[in-house]
């Protein structure tokens, strides 16, 4: 198994900046956020790297969405 990076709040400024900065250091990146649009846009940018990028929509402040 390769290295995995999970970023919560990936659709926001700090989360997307972390993803862009760390993209070459992980085999797989999972972007987690509350709205799909910004996550999908970031996925398109990150897919230019060698990492496998996945998107998950959830609000981590809601236990029922992350169980």
C-alpha positions in Angstrom: 0.0 0.0 0.0 1.3 3.5 -0.9 1.1 6.7 1.0 -2.3 8.3 1.4 -3.2 12.0 2.2 -6.7 12.8 3.4 -7.5 16.5 3.4 -10.7 17.7 5.1 -11.9 21.1 4.0 -10.1 20.5 0.7 -12.5 22.8 -1.2 -11.3 25.9 0.7 -8.2 28.0 0.4 -6.0 26.3 3.0 -7.1 22.8 2.1 -6.5 23.2 -1.6 -3.2 24.9 -1.0 -2.1 21.9 1.1 -3.2 19.5 -1.7 -1.3 21.4 -4.3 1.8 21.6 -2.2 1.9 18.0 -1.2 0.7 16.4 -4.4 4.0 15.0 -5.4 4.6 13.3 -2.0 1.7 10.9 -1.9 0.4 8.0 -4.0 -3.2 8.7 -3.3 -5.0 11.9 -2.3 -8.5 12.0 -0.9 -10.2 15.4 -1.0 -13.1 15.8 1.5 -15.4 18.8 1.7 -19.0 20.0 1.9 -19.6 20.9 -1.7 -18.6 18.9 -4.8 -17.8 21.8 -7.2 -14.6 23.1 -5.6 -13.4 19.5 -4.9 -13.9 18.5 -8.5 -12.1 21.6 -9.8 -9.2 20.8 -7.5 -9.2 17.1 -8.6 -8.8 18.3 -12.2 -5.7 20.3 -11.2 -4.3 17.5 -9.2 -4.8 14.8 -11.8 -1.9 16.4 -13.7 0.3 14.8 -11.0 1.1 11.2 -10.6 -1.1 10.7 -7.5 -4.5 9.1 -7.7 -7.1 11.6 -6.6 -10.5 10.9 -5.1 -13.3 13.2 -4.0 -15.8 12.7 -1.1 -18.5 15.1 -0.1 -19.4 15.2 3.6 -19.6 17.6 6.5 -17.3 16.3 9.2 -19.2 18.3 11.8 -22.1 16.0 11.2 -21.4 12.5 12.8 -24.0 10.8 10.5 -22.0 11.9 7.5 -18.7 10.4 8.6 -19.6 7.2 10.3 
